[in-house]
Amino acid sequence: MSLSDIPLRTVTDTPTTLGELTAGKLALIVNVASRCGLTPQYDGLVKLQEQYGPRGFTVIGVPCNQFAGQEPGSAEEIQEFCSTTYGVDFPLLEKTDVNGPTRHPLYAELTQLPDATGEAGDVQWNFEKFLVDGEGRPVARFRPGTTPEDPSITSALEKLL
């Protein structure tokens, strides 16, 4: 099974796949949380979506409560927070485990990709980012401290779009 075919569920509990969500677009998959010191990165993610969306790109937010319980809300609360606080209009998935024995199959695949220093493995914290090409192949990994505006992300987008 390819990454694009892994079954997913949206925040509204609709069954989907990465392939259906991206429709061949470049995607930045980000585990997100609403009560984290990094939550303001939503601003940058929305800006990336606005700037690059028309060129064949999408952000996909993956709420995760595995890091200090910083995403405790229900699906409805998460969706409302994202849309009213940050104007999020990119796809959000259901709350998902990204590490450990209940790690979602999507993240079982994504976490095999090493970051720029060559380190693969567990997601370190909220707002870790994975860039996936239009064929569903992971091509780059950015750790949580790398903001969406960072040149390493924007140059990768420019190169692949």
N, C-alpha and C positions, 0 to 999 in steps of 0.2 A: 504494500500500500504506500502510495506517495504521500508526502506532507499535505498536498492539496486535497487528498481524499479522506483525511482523518475526520471523523464525525465531531462536530462542535455544536454548541447551543448558544444562541444570542442571549443578551440580558433579558429579552422578552420571552425567553424559553422556546424560541423557534429553532428547529433542527436545521443545521447548515454544515458547510465544509469551508475550509480555507479557500478552496478553488471557487466556490460560489461567492464568497465574500469579496474576493479580489478580482475575479473575472479576468485573469491574466495580468493584473496590475502589480507593480512593485508594492510591497507592503512593509510597514514598520510595525512589528508586533511588540506591544509594551505591557508588562504587568503593572497595573495601576492601583492606587489606593487613595482614598479621600481624606485620610487623617494623618498624612505623612509630611515630614518636612520637605519632601521633594514634590508634593502635590502641585505646587505652582508650575511644574513642568507641563501641566495640561495646557497652559497658555502657548508654549512653544509647539506642542503637538498640534493644537488647533491651527497655528500659523503655518506649520508644514503642510497640513491638509489643504489649507486655503491656497498656498503658493504652488504646491506640486500636484494636487488632486486633478486639475484639468489636464495634466500631462501624463496621467496613467499611474497614479500613486494613491495609496490609502494608508491611514493609520488604523490599527486594530487594537483597541484597549481590552485588556484582560484583567478584570478586577481580581485581586488576590488578598486573602486575609491571613497569610502565613507569616507575615513579618510584623511582630508586635501587635497583632490584632488591629491593624490600621485601616482595614476595610470591613467594618462590622455590619454595615447596613444590608437591608434586603435589596433585591434586584430593583424594585421600584425606587427605593431611596438612592441607590447608586445612580440610576438613570436620571433622576431628578437633580441630584447634586451636580452631575456632569453637565447637564444641559443648562441649568439655571446659573451655576457659578462660573462655568468656563465656556459655555456655548458649544459644547462638544456635539459635532454632527457626524463624526466617523463611527463605524461599527463598534459596539461593545459586546463582549461575550459574557456568559454567565460567570459567576465567581468560580475561580479555578485554582487548584493546587498546582504550583509550578515546581515544587521540590518534594522529596520524600516518597514513601511507599504509595501514596495516593496521587502522585504526580500525573497530570494529564498526558496522554500519549503525544499531544502536540509538543509539550515541553520536554518529553523524553527524547524527542528528536532534536529540538532546538538546542538543548543544553549540551549536545555533542559538539556543537560548533565552538571553536576557540575564539577568544577575544583577540585584540591587537597584540597582546603580550604572549599569546599562545596558550592561554589557560581556558580549558573547557570545564564542564561540570555545573554544579548547582547555580541557580540564580542567586546573586548576592543579597539583593534587597529590592524594594519597590522601584519601578521605573527602569528596569533593565530592558534593553531594546535589541530586537533581532530584525535584521533586514532580510526579506525574502523576495527573490526575483519573481518575475511573472510566470515562471515554470514551477514555482513552489519550492525552489531550492534556497536554503539559508545561505546567505553570502557574506554577512557581517554581523558582528555582535558588539554592542556598546554597553558598558557597565552603567549602573545607576547615576553616577556623578557626571556622566556625559550628557549635557543638556541637548534638547532637540535642535537648538541653534548652533551647536558646535560645528566647526568646519569639517570635522571628520564625518559627520552625518550628512551635512549638505553637499559636500564634495562627492560622497558615495552616491547620493541621489542624482546629482547632476551627471555623473559618469554613467549611471545605469538607465536614465530616462532618455 
